[in-house]
């Protein structure tokens, strides 16, 4: 018999002290709605509202209440890749490879080289020295000598790094210098498109590529210095066929606002000489290879436009599917009292495309996953109790009771441990008792008070597939929640 958390909680209170022991727990069923973090702008709502004729300012007003229109321009520094990658051995060499399809120039750190079209470039760093390979040998940046080429070059991948809440708005940014004093290596592409291919990502990018050692992360970074408008054109989130122009304009403003906030707030990415990452841990940026005509048009139509609160660019969180209602940052990611982002609060929105989902776990699998994430529970699961929800039905805190121990945790921690799409969920236990116990009829009033199954989300007349989730975790709190199911 499948029992919701509400029923389990009620039975625990009113059942007789003597109950038949379980011989086995077959399944724990988790049912939920939506995808990703549920903060800020929900892309299923953007699509629905845009198809219903809403303008992009009206949609932005709904999802980012009390924010106003502002403008921003400049160069954003996008951290594309690092070497060695976080998963590489500590002894792995620090090397990054590039290609200039139309040629260009490599300068800095004692190097000044013209590079032919299609020539591979390898920048390495060791013992306070940069070296630059352009074919046939390696020019040592500090002394101009030639040294033998290594036989292999690793290809590191982009590494997500979280960003804390903003601190003093007057703190200067872009102030972290190269600790070696040697300065970075800068790759400047030539040609009409002026592109640089980064081997670690397999993609091409406009702008310049700055390759620089970071003493902060002990890694060599490839950072794309690119104009903010060009950056927004390369954002690879919800777009493509079926997306109205006003919906893409909403995405352009949100993406630009998010980038502007990282450019103007001091974050823990700045010691690594960049403002924002290029993965779903921030917002997905594919550079030139991610540009699409419809998004370019939306970017140009909103040129420079951002959303601000208190005169500052907002942390414009957005996600794939909110299930019909977003949640409040201070309740889900914060401490429940201080409110660093008052515009990130729960909003019920029409024209939603709810994404109901169901996952089934064995009792052993569930407790094993929880133990892997530091929660001390073993044995058959007796109950999963929701202790607190946010302003939406997303779980803020819950308790798992098992045969050996119990653990309280945040809904985000539970979501992360089980790799659930979102924290909007309920659960039930399908058990096989030794014998059928007498029926227990909980007090009706108690059952209602304990009820915690999420209410149905608003119906949608415009279902549409969602491809990715933006800005899953640009926050320190999200470093605890490595959510991988985004859509």
C-alpha positions as CSV (number, residue, x, y, z in Angstrom):
1,X,0.0,0.0,0.0
2,X,1.4,3.4,-1.0
3,X,1.2,6.0,1.7
4,X,2.0,9.6,1.3
5,X,4.3,11.4,3.8
6,X,1.2,13.0,5.2
7,X,-0.4,9.7,6.0
8,X,2.9,8.3,7.4
9,X,3.2,11.3,9.7
10,X,-0.4,10.9,10.8
11,X,-0.1,7.2,11.5
12,X,3.0,7.7,13.6
13,X,1.0,9.9,15.9
14,X,-2.2,8.1,16.3
15,X,-1.3,4.4,15.8
16,X,-1.3,1.9,18.6
17,X,2.1,1.5,20.3
18,X,2.1,-2.1,19.3
19,X,2.3,-2.6,15.6
20,X,3.3,-5.6,13.5
21,X,7.0,-5.5,12.5
22,X,7.9,-5.1,8.9
23,X,9.8,-8.0,7.2
24,X,10.6,-6.0,4.1
25,X,10.3,-2.6,2.6
26,X,9.9,-3.0,-1.2
27,X,9.9,0.5,-2.6
28,X,10.1,4.1,-1.7
29,X,8.3,6.2,-4.3
30,X,9.2,9.9,-4.7
31,X,6.7,11.9,-6.7
32,X,7.3,15.5,-7.7
33,X,6.9,18.4,-10.1
34,X,9.2,20.7,-12.0
35,X,12.9,20.8,-12.5
36,X,16.0,22.5,-11.1
37,X,16.2,25.1,-8.3
38,X,12.8,26.8,-8.8
39,X,14.2,30.3,-8.2
40,X,13.5,33.4,-10.3
41,X,12.4,33.0,-13.8
42,X,10.7,29.7,-14.9
43,X,11.3,29.1,-18.6
44,X,8.1,27.0,-19.0
45,X,6.2,30.1,-17.8
46,X,8.1,32.4,-20.1
47,X,7.2,30.3,-23.1
48,X,3.5,30.1,-22.0
49,X,3.2,33.8,-21.2
50,X,4.9,34.8,-24.4
51,X,2.6,32.5,-26.5
52,X,-0.3,34.1,-24.6
53,X,0.8,37.5,-25.9
54,X,2.6,38.9,-22.8
55,X,5.4,41.4,-23.6
56,X,8.9,40.8,-22.2
57,X,8.7,43.6,-19.6
58,X,5.5,42.2,-18.2
59,X,7.0,38.7,-17.9
60,X,10.1,40.1,-16.2
61,X,7.9,42.1,-13.8
62,X,6.1,38.8,-12.9
63,X,9.2,36.7,-12.2
64,X,11.5,39.4,-10.7
65,X,9.0,41.5,-8.7
66,X,10.1,45.1,-7.6
67,X,13.0,45.2,-10.1
68,X,13.3,48.0,-12.7
69,X,14.8,48.4,-16.1
70,X,18.5,49.4,-16.2
71,X,21.4,49.2,-18.7
72,X,24.8,47.7,-18.7
73,X,27.7,47.3,-21.1
74,X,31.3,46.2,-21.1
75,X,33.5,43.1,-21.4
76,X,32.6,40.0,-19.5
77,X,35.3,37.4,-18.6
78,X,34.1,33.9,-19.1
79,X,36.1,31.0,-17.6
80,X,36.0,28.3,-20.2
81,X,38.5,25.7,-19.1
82,X,41.3,25.1,-16.6
83,X,44.4,22.8,-16.5
84,X,44.8,20.7,-14.6
85,X,41.1,19.9,-14.2
86,X,39.8,19.3,-10.7
87,X,39.6,15.6,-11.4
88,X,43.2,15.4,-12.7
89,X,46.2,14.2,-10.5
90,X,48.0,17.0,-8.7
91,X,51.1,16.3,-10.8
92,X,49.2,16.8,-14.1
93,X,50.8,19.4,-16.3
94,X,49.1,22.7,-16.8
95,X,48.6,22.9,-20.5
96,X,45.8,24.3,-22.7
97,X,45.5,24.0,-26.5
98,X,43.9,26.4,-29.0
99,X,43.6,26.8,-32.7
100,X,43.1,30.0,-34.8
101,X,41.0,29.1,-37.9
102,X,41.9,32.4,-39.6
103,X,45.2,33.0,-37.9
104,X,46.0,35.7,-35.4
105,X,48.6,36.8,-32.8
106,X,49.9,35.5,-29.5
107,X,51.3,38.2,-27.2
108,X,52.3,38.7,-23.5
109,X,54.6,37.1,-21.0
110,X,57.5,37.8,-23.3
111,X,55.9,36.3,-26.4
112,X,54.9,38.2,-29.6
113,X,54.1,35.8,-32.4
114,X,52.1,35.8,-35.6
115,X,50.2,32.6,-36.0
116,X,49.1,31.1,-39.4
117,X,45.6,30.0,-40.0
118,X,44.8,26.6,-38.6
119,X,48.0,26.4,-36.5
120,X,47.7,24.7,-33.2
121,X,48.8,26.7,-30.1
122,X,49.6,25.1,-26.8
123,X,50.2,27.3,-23.7
124,X,51.8,25.7,-20.7
125,X,52.8,26.9,-17.3
126,X,55.3,25.4,-14.8
127,X,57.7,26.8,-12.2
128,X,56.6,30.4,-12.8
129,X,57.2,30.2,-16.5
130,X,54.8,30.2,-19.5
131,X,55.7,28.4,-22.7
132,X,53.9,28.7,-26.0
133,X,54.0,26.0,-28.7
134,X,53.1,27.1,-32.2
135,X,54.4,24.1,-34.1
136,X,57.9,22.7,-34.5
137,X,59.0,23.7,-31.0
138,X,58.1,25.6,-27.9
139,X,59.1,29.2,-27.3
140,X,59.8,29.8,-23.7
141,X,58.1,33.1,-22.7
142,X,60.7,34.3,-20.2
143,X,63.9,33.5,-22.1
144,X,63.0,33.0,-25.7
145,X,64.6,29.5,-25.9
146,X,63.3,26.5,-27.7
147,X,62.7,23.2,-25.8
148,X,61.4,19.8,-27.0
149,X,57.7,19.2,-27.4
150,X,55.9,16.9,-25.0
151,X,54.3,13.8,-26.6
152,X,50.9,14.3,-25.2
153,X,48.7,17.3,-24.3
154,X,45.8,16.7,-21.8
155,X,42.4,18.3,-22.6
156,X,40.9,19.7,-19.4
157,X,37.2,20.6,-19.2
158,X,35.4,23.5,-17.7
159,X,35.1,23.4,-13.9
160,X,32.1,24.9,-12.1
161,X,32.8,27.3,-9.3
162,X,30.1,28.8,-7.1
163,X,29.6,32.4,-6.2
164,X,28.6,33.7,-2.8
165,X,26.1,36.5,-2.1
166,X,27.3,40.0,-2.9
167,X,29.2,41.9,-0.3
168,X,30.3,45.5,-0.2
169,X,29.1,47.0,-3.6
170,X,32.0,49.4,-3.5
171,X,34.6,46.6,-3.5
172,X,36.6,46.9,-6.7
173,X,36.5,44.0,-9.1
174,X,39.0,42.7,-11.7
175,X,41.7,43.5,-9.2
176,X,43.5,40.1,-8.9
177,X,46.8,40.2,-10.6
178,X,49.0,37.3,-11.8
179,X,51.0,36.2,-8.8
180,X,54.0,35.3,-10.9
181,X,54.4,38.9,-12.2
182,X,54.9,37.4,-15.7
183,X,51.5,38.5,-17.0
184,X,49.1,36.4,-19.1
185,X,49.4,35.1,-22.6
186,X,46.7,36.7,-24.9
187,X,45.5,35.1,-28.1
188,X,44.0,37.6,-30.5
189,X,42.3,35.9,-33.5
190,X,42.2,37.5,-37.0
191,X,39.8,37.3,-39.9
192,X,36.2,38.4,-40.5
193,X,34.8,36.2,-37.7
194,X,38.0,36.3,-35.6
195,X,37.4,33.0,-33.7
196,X,39.5,30.9,-31.3
197,X,38.9,27.2,-31.0
198,X,39.4,25.9,-27.5
199,X,40.3,22.2,-27.5
200,X,39.1,21.6,-24.0
201,X,35.5,22.6,-24.9
202,X,35.6,21.8,-28.7
203,X,34.0,25.1,-29.4
204,X,34.8,28.4,-31.1
205,X,34.6,31.8,-29.4
206,X,34.6,35.4,-30.5
207,X,36.7,38.0,-28.6
208,X,40.1,37.4,-27.2
209,X,41.4,34.5,-25.2
210,X,43.5,35.2,-22.1
211,X,45.5,32.3,-20.7
212,X,46.7,32.9,-17.2
213,X,48.0,31.0,-14.2
214,X,45.9,31.4,-11.0
215,X,47.6,31.0,-7.7
216,X,44.2,30.8,-6.1
217,X,43.2,27.5,-7.8
218,X,46.7,26.4,-8.8
219,X,45.5,26.1,-12.4
220,X,46.0,27.6,-15.8
221,X,42.8,29.2,-17.1
222,X,41.4,29.9,-20.5
223,X,39.3,33.0,-20.1
224,X,37.2,34.4,-23.0
225,X,37.2,38.3,-22.8
226,X,34.1,39.1,-24.9
227,X,31.7,42.0,-25.3
228,X,28.5,41.6,-23.2
229,X,26.2,41.7,-26.2
230,X,28.2,39.0,-28.0
231,X,28.2,36.9,-24.9
232,X,24.4,37.0,-24.7
233,X,24.1,35.9,-28.3
234,X,26.0,32.7,-27.4
235,X,23.8,31.8,-24.5
236,X,22.5,28.3,-25.2
237,X,19.4,28.0,-23.0
238,X,15.7,27.6,-23.9
239,X,15.5,28.7,-27.5
240,X,14.9,27.5,-31.0
241,X,11.7,26.4,-32.8
242,X,8.5,27.3,-31.0
243,X,9.9,30.2,-29.0
244,X,8.2,33.6,-29.6
245,X,10.4,36.7,-30.0
246,X,9.2,38.1,-26.6
247,X,10.2,35.0,-24.8
248,X,13.7,35.1,-26.2
249,X,13.9,38.8,-25.3
250,X,13.1,37.8,-21.7
251,X,16.0,35.3,-21.8
252,X,18.3,37.9,-23.3
253,X,17.6,40.4,-20.5
254,X,17.9,37.7,-17.8
255,X,21.2,36.4,-19.2
256,X,22.6,39.9,-19.5
257,X,21.5,40.8,-16.0
258,X,23.2,37.7,-14.6
259,X,26.4,38.4,-16.4
260,X,26.3,42.1,-15.3
261,X,25.9,41.1,-11.7
262,X,29.0,38.9,-11.9
263,X,30.9,41.7,-13.6
264,X,30.1,44.2,-10.9
265,X,30.0,42.2,-7.7
266,X,33.1,40.7,-6.1
267,X,32.8,37.0,-6.4
268,X,35.0,34.0,-5.6
269,X,35.6,33.5,-9.3
270,X,37.6,36.8,-9.6
271,X,40.8,35.3,-8.0
272,X,40.8,33.0,-11.0
273,X,40.6,36.1,-13.3
274,X,37.0,35.5,-14.6
275,X,33.5,36.6,-13.8
276,X,31.3,33.6,-14.7
277,X,31.7,30.0,-15.9
278,X,30.3,28.6,-19.2
279,X,28.5,25.6,-17.9
280,X,25.1,24.9,-16.3
281,X,26.7,25.7,-13.0
282,X,26.3,29.4,-14.1
283,X,24.6,29.7,-17.4
284,X,25.4,27.7,-20.5
285,X,27.6,29.7,-23.0
286,X,28.6,28.1,-26.2
287,X,30.2,31.0,-27.9
288,X,30.0,31.4,-31.6
289,X,28.8,27.8,-32.0
290,X,25.8,28.5,-29.8
291,X,24.6,31.6,-31.8
292,X,21.3,31.3,-33.5
293,X,19.5,33.9,-35.6
294,X,16.5,34.2,-33.4
295,X,18.6,34.8,-30.2
296,X,20.8,37.3,-32.1
297,X,17.7,39.2,-33.0
298,X,16.4,39.2,-29.4
299,X,19.8,40.3,-28.1
300,X,19.9,43.3,-30.5
301,X,16.2,44.1,-29.7
302,X,17.1,44.4,-26.0
303,X,20.6,45.8,-26.4
304,X,22.1,46.8,-23.0
305,X,18.8,46.1,-21.1
306,X,19.1,44.5,-17.6
307,X,17.0,44.3,-14.5
308,X,18.2,46.1,-11.3
309,X,17.2,46.3,-7.7
310,X,18.5,49.1,-5.5
311,X,20.5,50.3,-8.4
312,X,22.5,47.1,-8.9
313,X,22.2,44.4,-11.5
314,X,20.1,41.5,-10.1
315,X,21.2,37.9,-9.6
316,X,18.8,36.8,-12.4
317,X,18.3,33.2,-11.5
318,X,16.3,31.2,-14.0
319,X,15.5,27.5,-14.5
320,X,13.8,25.1,-16.9
321,X,10.5,24.3,-15.2
322,X,8.9,25.7,-12.0
323,X,5.8,23.5,-11.9
324,X,3.6,26.6,-11.8
325,X,5.1,28.3,-8.8
326,X,8.6,29.5,-8.0
327,X,10.0,29.8,-4.5
328,X,11.7,32.3,-2.2
329,X,15.5,32.3,-2.0
330,X,15.8,33.0,1.7
331,X,13.7,29.9,2.6
332,X,15.2,27.4,0.2
333,X,18.9,28.5,0.0
334,X,19.1,31.0,2.8
335,X,18.7,30.9,6.5
336,X,15.0,31.9,6.5
337,X,15.5,35.3,7.9
338,X,18.1,37.5,6.1
339,X,17.1,38.2,2.5
340,X,20.0,39.0,0.2
341,X,17.8,38.7,-2.9
342,X,14.3,40.0,-2.0
343,X,13.3,39.9,-5.7
344,X,13.8,36.1,-5.7
345,X,10.5,35.2,-4.1
346,X,7.7,32.8,-4.7
347,X,5.5,33.6,-7.7
348,X,2.5,31.7,-9.0
349,X,2.4,32.0,-12.8
350,X,-0.2,31.1,-15.4
351,X,0.4,29.1,-18.6
352,X,2.7,26.7,-16.8
353,X,3.8,23.4,-18.2
354,X,4.1,21.2,-15.1
355,X,6.5,18.4,-15.3
356,X,5.3,15.6,-12.9
357,X,7.9,12.9,-12.3
358,X,8.2,9.7,-10.3
359,X,11.3,7.9,-9.0
360,X,11.3,4.6,-7.2
361,X,14.1,3.5,-4.8
362,X,14.7,0.4,-2.7
363,X,15.1,1.1,1.0
364,X,18.8,0.0,0.8
365,X,19.5,2.2,-2.2
366,X,17.9,5.2,-0.5
367,X,19.9,4.8,2.8
368,X,23.1,4.0,0.9
369,X,22.8,7.3,-1.1
370,X,22.1,9.2,2.0
371,X,25.1,7.7,3.8
372,X,27.3,8.6,0.8
373,X,26.2,12.2,1.4
374,X,27.0,12.1,5.2
375,X,23.6,11.1,6.7
376,X,23.8,8.3,9.3
377,X,20.9,6.1,8.5
378,X,20.8,2.3,7.9
379,X,18.3,-0.4,7.7
380,X,14.7,-0.4,6.4
381,X,13.1,3.1,6.1
382,X,10.2,3.5,8.4
383,X,9.1,7.0,7.5
384,X,10.0,10.2,5.5
385,X,8.5,13.2,7.2
386,X,8.3,16.7,5.7
387,X,9.1,19.2,8.5
388,X,8.9,22.4,6.6
389,X,8.2,23.6,3.1
390,X,9.0,26.9,1.4
391,X,6.5,29.4,0.0
392,X,5.8,26.8,-2.7
393,X,5.5,23.1,-2.0
394,X,9.2,22.7,-2.3
395,X,10.6,20.9,0.7
396,X,12.8,23.0,3.0
397,X,13.5,20.4,5.7
398,X,12.6,16.7,6.2
399,X,13.4,13.8,8.5
400,X,14.2,10.2,7.4
401,X,13.5,7.5,10.0
402,X,15.2,4.2,9.5
403,X,15.6,1.0,11.5
404,X,19.0,2.3,12.7
405,X,19.1,6.0,13.1
406,X,17.3,9.0,11.8
407,X,18.5,12.1,10.0
408,X,17.2,15.6,9.4
409,X,18.3,17.4,6.3
410,X,17.3,20.1,3.9
411,X,15.1,19.3,0.9
412,X,18.0,20.3,-1.3
413,X,20.3,17.8,0.4
414,X,17.7,15.0,-0.1
415,X,17.2,16.1,-3.7
416,X,21.0,16.1,-4.3
417,X,21.6,12.7,-2.6
418,X,18.8,11.0,-4.7
419,X,19.5,13.1,-7.9
420,X,15.9,14.3,-8.0
421,X,14.8,16.8,-10.6
422,X,13.6,19.3,-8.0
423,X,12.8,19.8,-4.3
424,X,9.1,19.9,-5.0
425,X,8.2,16.3,-4.0
426,X,6.3,14.0,-1.8
427,X,7.1,10.4,-0.9
428,X,5.4,7.1,0.0
429,X,6.6,3.7,1.4
430,X,5.3,0.5,-0.3
431,X,5.8,-2.1,2.4
432,X,5.1,-5.8,2.8
433,X,4.2,-6.6,6.5
434,X,4.4,-10.1,8.0
435,X,0.6,-10.0,8.4
436,X,-2.1,-7.5,7.6
437,X,-2.5,-5.2,10.6
438,X,-5.9,-3.9,11.7
439,X,-6.7,-0.8,9.7
440,X,-5.7,2.5,11.4
441,X,-8.0,5.4,10.8
442,X,-6.1,8.6,11.6
443,X,-7.9,11.5,13.0
444,X,-9.3,13.5,10.1
445,X,-8.2,16.8,11.4
446,X,-4.7,15.5,12.1
447,X,-4.4,14.1,8.6
448,X,-5.3,17.4,7.1
449,X,-2.9,19.3,9.4
450,X,-0.1,16.9,8.4
451,X,-1.0,16.9,4.8
452,X,1.9,17.9,2.6
453,X,1.3,16.6,-0.9
454,X,1.9,19.5,-3.3
455,X,-1.2,21.1,-4.7
456,X,-1.8,20.7,-8.4
457,X,0.0,23.2,-10.5
458,X,-1.9,25.5,-12.9
459,X,-2.9,23.7,-16.1
460,X,-1.0,24.6,-19.2
461,X,-2.4,25.0,-22.7
462,X,1.1,25.3,-24.2
463,X,3.2,22.2,-23.4
464,X,6.7,22.4,-25.0
465,X,10.0,20.6,-24.4
466,X,12.6,22.4,-22.4
467,X,16.2,21.6,-23.2
468,X,18.5,22.9,-20.4
469,X,18.4,24.7,-17.1
470,X,20.3,28.0,-16.6
471,X,22.2,29.0,-13.6
472,X,21.6,25.9,-11.6
473,X,24.1,26.9,-9.0
474,X,25.9,30.1,-9.1
475,X,25.6,30.3,-5.4
476,X,27.6,29.0,-2.5
477,X,24.6,27.3,-1.1
478,X,24.1,25.3,-4.3
479,X,27.6,23.8,-4.0
480,X,25.9,21.4,-1.6
481,X,23.3,20.5,-4.3
482,X,24.9,19.1,-7.4
483,X,21.6,18.8,-9.2
484,X,22.1,17.0,-12.6
485,X,18.6,16.5,-13.8
486,X,17.6,19.9,-15.1
487,X,14.8,19.3,-17.6
